[in-house]
Amino acid sequence: MSHVSTLDSSHQDLDRLAELAEDTIRRARAAGASQAEVSASIDVGLNVNVRLGEVETVEHTRDRGFSLTVYVGQRKGSASTADLNPDSIQATIDQACAIARFTEEDPAAGLADADRMATVFPDLDLWHPWDLDVDRAIALGRDIEDAGRAMAGITNSDGASVNAGQSLSVYANSHGFVGRERGTRHSLSVALIAGDDEGMQRDYWYDTVRDAREFMDAGELGRKAAERTLSRLGARRLGTRQAPVLFSPDVSRSLLGHLLGAVSGGSLYRRSSFLVDHAGKQILPSWFRIDEKPLVPRGMGSSVFDAEGVATVESPLVVDGVLERYVLGSYSARKLGLTSTGNAGGIHNLYVKANGGDFADMLGKLGTGLLVTEVMGQGVSIVTGDYSRGASGFWVENGRIAYPVEEITIAANLRDMYANLVAVGSDVDHRSHVLTGSWLVEKMTIAGE
């Protein structure tokens, strides 16, 4: 599907960003900052949208970002600019230093510890530019959409999009650390509409990769979106009941997202999490395990250092159902009297251990209950663990999909959902840095008609 561009200026661009970052830190120190850090980035992309065979939008992007944080003792000031010319950079330095002089002292403020900085920079194989011109992007979008629209029952399309993106970033600080990263991320997607006497249904599918040669086939993508859309026709509502619930892999990811939110520094030091003081405690079944693996080649969340330059390391998050650690940058770690886990800026590649088989096996384990393929709404409280969201999916009987359902609400408490997890499938969704199969929860309240 692609060949790699030969005119790659990424190394020169990274050199320029690194020089700019180091120069800015020197000038910030000269202006009175005791510590300083800079994040600089250049994002380049092509995004094409096609609908009903016609080109809707063609967008070339080239975004620059530059942010500086200075510390004057324990006082912090930050400023940013999208303009990399010398006057704008000087104004950013002046602004950050001025802000720092007026803020309150904060004992937890400051750079991450110098001895935690990454010193080894292996190539994680994240850079795969897609030499895609507009005509080829349009043709690819049409191929995807045509394959979906060719299926009987598909009546309309919300369009297909083709996106090629590459990003360069440098993080540097006054410890003398300079980290450079370059990565590519490309995506394809299509949304289709099917209608019958009972109404319209819409669904979509997408794929996202670091290397365009790893995309699923364009026709296959269109057909998958069409199958998903058609499978929703004739959806019913359910009467209120309690039943086991199987979350499809892409929805299971959101359940893991709530867990991460509850064990992340900000929620913990504010004591606004239902998992405060739970490190070392069992929160999931004894077979359950999650590992963070930041150095996986081509991983969607792979990185040698975090947003503060701290070296990332492979480490478990949950072992035998026990929460091994929190997810911390250095600020939240200091607030909690702990040390950074190398997660400033987020998590890097989570792998959830499966104890169930493929999707068919998981349907069999569900038996009779609800398969959730989509959740809506914001009804999740990290403070209390209360979980209530709109959902759609399928009612399953004896391990077989019986009929589609919509306009229902599923509710429980996350504490119980995690404790009563029955199985995790091997049907892993690879389109994210959170790698998990489907999750089967023992029971939830389903509210419908």
C-alpha positions as CSV (number, residue, x, y, z in Angstrom):
1,M,0.0,0.0,0.0
2,S,3.0,2.3,0.4
3,H,6.6,3.0,-0.2
4,V,8.7,4.9,2.2
5,S,9.6,8.5,1.4
6,T,13.3,9.0,0.6
7,L,13.4,12.7,1.3
8,D,13.2,12.4,5.1
9,S,14.3,15.6,6.9
10,S,13.2,14.3,10.3
11,H,16.7,14.1,11.8
12,Q,17.5,17.7,10.7
13,D,14.2,18.9,12.1
14,L,14.8,17.1,15.4
15,D,18.3,18.6,15.6
16,R,16.8,22.1,15.1
17,L,14.2,21.6,17.8
18,A,16.9,20.2,20.2
19,E,19.1,23.2,19.6
20,L,16.2,25.6,20.1
21,A,15.2,23.8,23.3
22,E,18.7,23.9,24.8
23,D,19.2,27.5,23.8
24,T,15.9,28.4,25.4
25,I,16.8,26.6,28.7
26,R,20.2,28.5,28.8
27,R,18.4,31.8,28.3
28,A,15.7,31.0,30.9
29,R,18.5,30.2,33.4
30,A,20.2,33.5,32.6
31,A,16.9,35.2,33.2
32,G,16.8,33.8,36.8
33,A,15.2,30.4,36.5
34,S,16.7,27.8,38.8
35,Q,15.3,25.0,36.6
36,A,13.7,24.8,33.2
37,E,12.2,22.4,30.8
38,V,11.0,22.6,27.2
39,S,8.7,20.5,25.0
40,A,8.8,21.2,21.3
41,S,7.0,19.4,18.5
42,I,6.2,19.4,14.8
43,D,3.2,17.4,13.6
44,V,2.6,16.9,9.8
45,G,-0.4,15.2,8.3
46,L,-2.7,14.6,5.4
47,N,-6.3,14.0,6.0
48,V,-8.8,13.2,3.2
49,N,-12.5,12.6,3.5
50,V,-14.6,11.0,0.8
51,R,-18.4,10.7,1.0
52,L,-20.6,8.9,-1.6
53,G,-17.6,8.8,-3.9
54,E,-17.1,12.6,-3.8
55,V,-14.2,14.4,-2.2
56,E,-15.5,16.3,0.9
57,T,-12.2,17.6,2.4
58,V,-8.5,17.5,1.8
59,E,-6.5,18.9,4.7
60,H,-2.7,19.3,4.9
61,T,-1.5,20.1,8.4
62,R,1.8,21.3,9.8
63,D,1.4,22.2,13.4
64,R,4.2,23.4,15.7
65,G,4.2,23.5,19.4
66,F,6.7,24.9,21.9
67,S,6.1,25.1,25.7
68,L,8.5,26.2,28.4
69,T,8.2,25.6,32.1
70,V,10.5,27.4,34.5
71,Y,11.0,27.0,38.3
72,V,12.2,29.9,40.4
73,G,12.9,27.9,43.6
74,Q,9.6,26.1,44.3
75,R,7.6,28.6,42.2
76,K,6.5,27.5,38.7
77,G,5.6,29.4,35.5
78,S,4.6,28.0,32.1
79,A,4.1,29.6,28.7
80,S,3.8,28.3,25.2
81,T,3.8,29.5,21.6
82,A,3.2,28.0,18.1
83,D,5.7,30.4,16.5
84,L,9.3,29.3,16.6
85,N,10.9,32.6,15.6
86,P,13.4,34.2,18.1
87,D,11.1,37.1,19.2
88,S,8.2,34.7,20.1
89,I,10.6,32.4,22.0
90,Q,12.0,35.4,23.9
91,A,8.4,36.5,24.8
92,T,7.6,33.0,26.0
93,I,10.7,33.0,28.3
94,D,9.8,36.4,29.7
95,Q,6.2,35.3,30.2
96,A,7.1,32.0,32.0
97,C,9.6,33.8,34.3
98,A,7.1,36.6,35.1
99,I,4.4,34.0,36.0
100,A,6.8,32.0,38.2
101,R,7.6,35.1,40.3
102,F,3.9,35.6,41.1
103,T,2.8,32.0,41.9
104,E,2.8,30.4,45.3
105,E,5.6,28.2,46.4
106,D,4.8,24.5,46.0
107,P,7.1,22.0,47.8
108,A,6.3,19.3,45.2
109,A,7.2,21.5,42.2
110,G,10.3,21.0,40.1
111,L,11.9,18.8,37.5
112,A,11.9,15.0,37.9
113,D,15.0,13.8,39.8
114,A,18.2,14.0,37.7
115,D,19.2,10.4,38.4
116,R,16.0,9.1,36.9
117,M,16.6,10.5,33.4
118,A,16.8,8.1,30.5
119,T,20.4,7.5,29.3
120,V,19.9,4.7,26.7
121,F,17.8,5.4,23.6
122,P,17.1,2.2,21.7
123,D,15.3,2.5,18.3
124,L,11.7,1.4,18.9
125,D,10.9,1.3,15.2
126,L,8.1,3.9,15.4
127,W,9.0,5.9,12.3
128,H,7.3,4.7,9.1
129,P,6.3,7.8,6.9
130,W,3.6,7.0,4.4
131,D,4.4,8.5,1.1
132,L,0.8,9.2,0.3
133,D,-0.4,11.8,-2.3
134,V,-3.9,13.2,-2.4
135,D,-5.0,11.2,-5.4
136,R,-4.0,7.9,-3.9
137,A,-5.6,8.9,-0.6
138,I,-8.9,9.7,-2.4
139,A,-8.8,6.4,-4.4
140,L,-8.2,4.5,-1.1
141,G,-11.1,6.3,0.6
142,R,-13.4,5.4,-2.4
143,D,-12.2,1.8,-2.3
144,I,-13.1,1.5,1.4
145,E,-16.5,3.2,1.0
146,D,-17.4,1.3,-2.2
147,A,-16.7,-2.0,-0.6
148,G,-19.1,-1.1,2.3
149,R,-21.8,0.4,0.0
150,A,-21.8,-2.6,-2.2
151,M,-23.3,-4.8,0.5
152,A,-27.1,-5.3,0.2
153,G,-29.0,-3.2,2.8
154,I,-26.5,-0.4,3.1
155,T,-28.5,2.7,2.0
156,N,-26.1,5.6,2.7
157,S,-22.7,6.6,3.9
158,D,-21.2,9.1,6.4
159,G,-18.0,8.9,4.5
160,A,-14.5,7.4,4.6
161,S,-11.4,9.1,5.9
162,V,-7.7,8.4,5.2
163,N,-5.1,10.0,7.4
164,A,-1.3,9.9,7.3
165,G,0.5,11.5,10.2
166,Q,4.0,12.0,11.5
167,S,5.2,13.7,14.6
168,L,8.6,14.9,15.9
169,S,9.1,15.9,19.4
170,V,11.9,17.0,21.7
171,Y,11.9,17.2,25.5
172,A,14.8,18.9,27.2
173,N,15.5,20.1,30.7
174,S,18.2,21.9,32.7
175,H,19.5,18.6,34.1
176,G,21.2,18.4,30.6
177,F,18.6,15.9,29.4
178,V,17.6,16.0,25.7
179,G,15.2,13.4,24.4
180,R,14.1,13.1,20.8
181,E,11.2,11.1,19.5
182,R,9.7,10.6,16.1
183,G,6.7,8.5,15.3
184,T,4.1,7.9,12.6
185,R,0.4,7.1,13.0
186,H,-1.9,6.4,10.1
187,S,-5.6,5.6,10.1
188,L,-8.5,4.5,7.8
189,S,-12.1,4.7,8.7
190,V,-15.6,4.5,7.3
191,A,-19.1,5.0,8.7
192,L,-22.2,3.6,7.0
193,I,-25.9,3.8,7.3
194,A,-28.5,1.0,6.8
195,G,-32.3,1.5,6.8
196,D,-35.4,-0.7,6.9
197,D,-39.1,-0.1,7.8
198,E,-38.2,0.0,11.5
199,G,-35.6,2.8,11.2
200,M,-32.0,3.7,10.4
201,Q,-28.8,2.3,11.9
202,R,-25.3,3.6,11.7
203,D,-22.0,2.0,12.5
204,Y,-18.4,2.3,11.6
205,W,-15.0,0.6,11.6
206,Y,-11.4,1.9,11.6
207,D,-7.8,0.8,11.6
208,T,-4.8,2.6,12.9
209,V,-1.2,1.6,12.5
210,R,2.4,2.9,12.7
211,D,3.3,1.4,9.3
212,A,0.8,1.7,6.4
213,R,1.9,-1.7,5.1
214,E,0.1,-3.2,8.2
215,F,-3.4,-1.9,7.4
216,M,-6.2,-4.4,7.0
217,D,-7.3,-4.6,3.4
218,A,-9.4,-1.6,2.3
219,G,-12.3,-3.7,1.0
220,E,-12.3,-5.8,4.2
221,L,-12.5,-2.6,6.3
222,G,-15.5,-1.4,4.3
223,R,-17.2,-4.8,4.5
224,K,-16.6,-5.0,8.3
225,A,-18.2,-1.6,8.8
226,A,-21.2,-2.7,6.6
227,E,-21.6,-6.0,8.5
228,R,-21.6,-4.1,11.8
229,T,-24.2,-1.6,10.5
230,L,-26.5,-4.3,9.1
231,S,-26.3,-6.4,12.3
232,R,-27.9,-3.5,14.2
233,L,-31.1,-3.5,12.1
234,G,-34.2,-4.5,14.0
235,A,-32.7,-3.6,17.4
236,R,-35.0,-4.0,20.3
237,R,-35.1,-2.6,23.9
238,L,-34.8,-4.9,26.9
239,G,-37.0,-5.1,30.0
240,T,-35.1,-4.3,33.2
241,R,-33.2,-7.2,34.6
242,Q,-29.9,-8.4,36.0
243,A,-27.6,-10.4,33.7
244,P,-24.0,-11.1,32.9
245,V,-22.4,-8.6,30.5
246,L,-19.7,-9.2,27.9
247,F,-17.9,-6.1,26.8
248,S,-16.3,-6.2,23.3
249,P,-12.5,-5.6,23.3
250,D,-12.8,-1.9,22.2
251,V,-15.3,-1.2,25.0
252,S,-13.3,-3.2,27.6
253,R,-10.6,-0.7,27.0
254,S,-12.8,2.0,28.5
255,L,-13.2,-0.2,31.7
256,L,-9.4,-0.3,31.9
257,G,-9.4,3.5,31.4
258,H,-11.5,4.0,34.5
259,L,-9.1,1.8,36.5
260,L,-6.2,3.9,35.3
261,G,-8.0,7.1,36.2
262,A,-8.6,5.7,39.7
263,V,-4.9,4.7,40.3
264,S,-3.4,7.8,38.7
265,G,-1.6,10.4,40.8
266,G,-4.0,13.4,40.4
267,S,-7.0,11.4,41.6
268,L,-5.0,9.9,44.5
269,Y,-3.4,13.0,46.1
270,R,-6.7,14.8,45.8
271,R,-8.3,11.7,47.5
272,S,-10.9,11.7,44.8
273,S,-10.7,8.1,43.8
274,F,-12.5,4.9,45.0
275,L,-9.0,3.2,45.0
276,V,-7.2,5.6,47.4
277,D,-4.8,3.6,49.6
278,H,-5.4,0.4,47.5
279,A,-1.7,-0.3,46.5
280,G,-0.9,-3.8,47.7
281,K,-4.6,-4.7,47.9
282,Q,-6.6,-7.2,45.8
283,I,-9.0,-5.4,43.5
284,L,-9.4,-8.0,40.7
285,P,-9.7,-11.8,40.6
286,S,-6.5,-13.8,41.4
287,W,-5.9,-14.8,37.8
288,F,-5.9,-11.2,36.6
289,R,-2.7,-9.5,35.5
290,I,-1.7,-6.2,33.7
291,D,1.8,-5.4,32.5
292,E,3.1,-2.1,31.2
293,K,5.7,-2.6,28.4
294,P,7.0,0.7,27.2
295,L,9.8,-0.6,24.9
296,V,7.8,-2.8,22.5
297,P,8.9,-2.2,18.9
298,R,6.1,-0.4,16.9
299,G,3.9,-0.2,20.0
300,M,1.2,2.5,19.9
301,G,2.3,3.8,23.3
302,S,6.0,2.9,23.1
303,S,8.5,5.4,24.5
304,V,12.0,5.3,26.0
305,F,11.2,8.2,28.4
306,D,8.1,9.8,29.8
307,A,7.0,13.5,29.6
308,E,9.6,14.5,32.2
309,G,12.5,12.6,30.7
310,V,12.3,9.7,33.3
311,A,13.4,6.4,31.8
312,T,10.5,4.1,31.2
313,V,10.8,0.5,32.4
314,E,8.7,-2.6,32.0
315,S,6.7,-3.2,35.1
316,P,3.5,-4.9,36.3
317,L,0.5,-2.9,37.3
318,V,-1.7,-5.7,38.6
319,V,-0.4,-9.2,39.6
320,D,-2.7,-12.0,40.8
321,G,-5.5,-9.4,41.1
322,V,-3.4,-7.2,43.4
323,L,-2.7,-3.5,42.6
324,E,1.1,-3.4,42.6
325,R,1.6,0.3,42.2
326,Y,0.0,3.6,41.2
327,V,0.5,5.5,37.9
328,L,2.7,8.6,38.8
329,G,4.7,11.4,37.4
330,S,7.1,13.1,39.8
331,Y,4.7,15.9,41.0
332,S,2.0,13.5,42.1
333,A,4.6,11.1,43.5
334,R,6.0,13.8,45.7
335,K,2.5,14.8,46.9
336,L,2.0,11.2,47.9
337,G,5.5,10.7,49.4
338,L,6.3,8.1,46.7
339,T,8.6,8.0,43.6
340,S,7.7,8.5,39.9
341,T,6.7,5.4,38.0
342,G,7.8,7.0,34.7
343,N,4.2,7.8,33.8
344,A,4.2,11.6,33.5
345,G,2.1,12.1,30.4
346,G,0.3,8.8,30.7
347,I,0.7,5.0,30.4
348,H,2.9,3.1,27.8
349,N,1.4,-0.1,26.3
350,L,-0.7,-2.0,28.7
351,Y,-1.0,-5.8,28.2
352,V,-3.9,-7.6,29.9
353,K,-3.5,-11.3,30.4
354,A,-6.2,-13.4,28.9
355,N,-7.7,-16.4,30.7
356,G,-10.5,-17.0,28.2
357,G,-10.4,-18.0,24.5
358,D,-11.4,-16.3,21.4
359,F,-14.6,-14.3,20.9
360,A,-16.8,-17.4,20.2
361,D,-15.4,-18.9,23.4
362,M,-16.3,-15.8,25.4
363,L,-19.9,-15.8,24.0
364,G,-20.1,-19.4,25.2
365,K,-18.9,-18.3,28.7
366,L,-21.5,-15.5,28.6
367,G,-24.2,-18.1,27.9
368,T,-27.3,-16.0,28.2
369,G,-26.8,-12.3,28.7
370,L,-25.8,-9.0,27.1
371,L,-23.0,-8.3,24.7
372,V,-22.1,-4.6,24.7
373,T,-20.5,-3.2,21.6
374,E,-21.0,0.5,22.3
375,V,-21.4,2.7,25.4
376,M,-22.6,6.3,25.5
377,G,-22.7,9.1,28.1
378,Q,-20.5,10.2,30.9
379,G,-22.1,8.4,33.9
380,V,-18.9,7.1,35.6
381,S,-17.7,8.5,38.9
382,I,-14.0,7.8,39.7
383,V,-14.7,9.2,43.2
384,T,-17.4,6.6,44.2
385,G,-16.9,3.9,41.4
386,D,-20.6,4.3,40.4
387,Y,-21.0,3.2,36.7
388,S,-24.1,3.9,34.7
389,R,-23.9,4.3,30.9
390,G,-26.1,4.1,27.9
391,A,-25.4,1.0,25.8
392,S,-26.2,-0.9,22.7
393,G,-25.2,-4.4,21.5
394,F,-26.8,-7.8,21.3
395,W,-28.8,-10.1,23.5
396,V,-27.1,-13.5,23.6
397,E,-28.9,-16.8,24.3
398,N,-27.0,-20.1,24.9
399,G,-23.7,-18.6,23.6
400,R,-25.3,-17.4,20.3
401,I,-26.2,-13.9,19.3
402,A,-30.1,-13.7,19.3
403,Y,-30.9,-10.1,18.3
404,P,-29.6,-6.5,18.5
405,V,-30.5,-4.2,21.4
406,E,-30.4,-0.5,21.8
407,E,-31.5,2.4,24.1
408,I,-30.6,0.5,27.3
409,T,-28.6,1.5,30.4
410,I,-26.1,-0.7,32.2
411,A,-25.2,0.0,35.8
412,A,-23.1,-1.3,38.6
413,N,-20.2,-0.2,40.8
414,L,-16.7,-0.5,39.3
415,R,-15.4,-2.0,42.5
416,D,-17.9,-4.9,42.0
417,M,-17.3,-5.1,38.2
418,Y,-13.6,-5.5,38.7
419,A,-13.9,-8.0,41.6
420,N,-16.5,-10.1,39.8
421,L,-14.7,-10.2,36.4
422,V,-15.2,-13.7,35.1
423,A,-12.9,-13.8,32.1
424,V,-10.7,-11.8,29.7
425,G,-10.7,-13.0,26.1
426,S,-7.8,-13.6,23.7
427,D,-9.6,-11.5,21.0
428,V,-7.2,-8.6,21.5
429,D,-7.9,-5.2,19.8
430,H,-4.5,-4.0,18.5
431,R,-5.5,-0.5,17.5
432,S,-4.5,1.1,20.8
433,H,-1.7,1.2,23.4
434,V,-4.1,-0.6,25.7
435,L,-4.1,-4.2,24.6
436,T,-7.0,-6.3,25.9
437,G,-9.6,-8.8,24.7
438,S,-13.3,-8.8,25.7
439,W,-14.2,-8.7,29.4
440,L,-17.0,-10.8,30.9
441,V,-18.6,-9.3,34.1
442,E,-20.6,-11.6,36.3
443,K,-23.7,-9.4,36.5
444,M,-24.9,-5.9,36.0
445,T,-28.3,-4.2,36.1
446,I,-29.7,-3.6,32.7
447,A,-32.5,-1.0,32.5
448,G,-34.6,-0.7,29.3
449,E,-38.3,-0.3,28.8
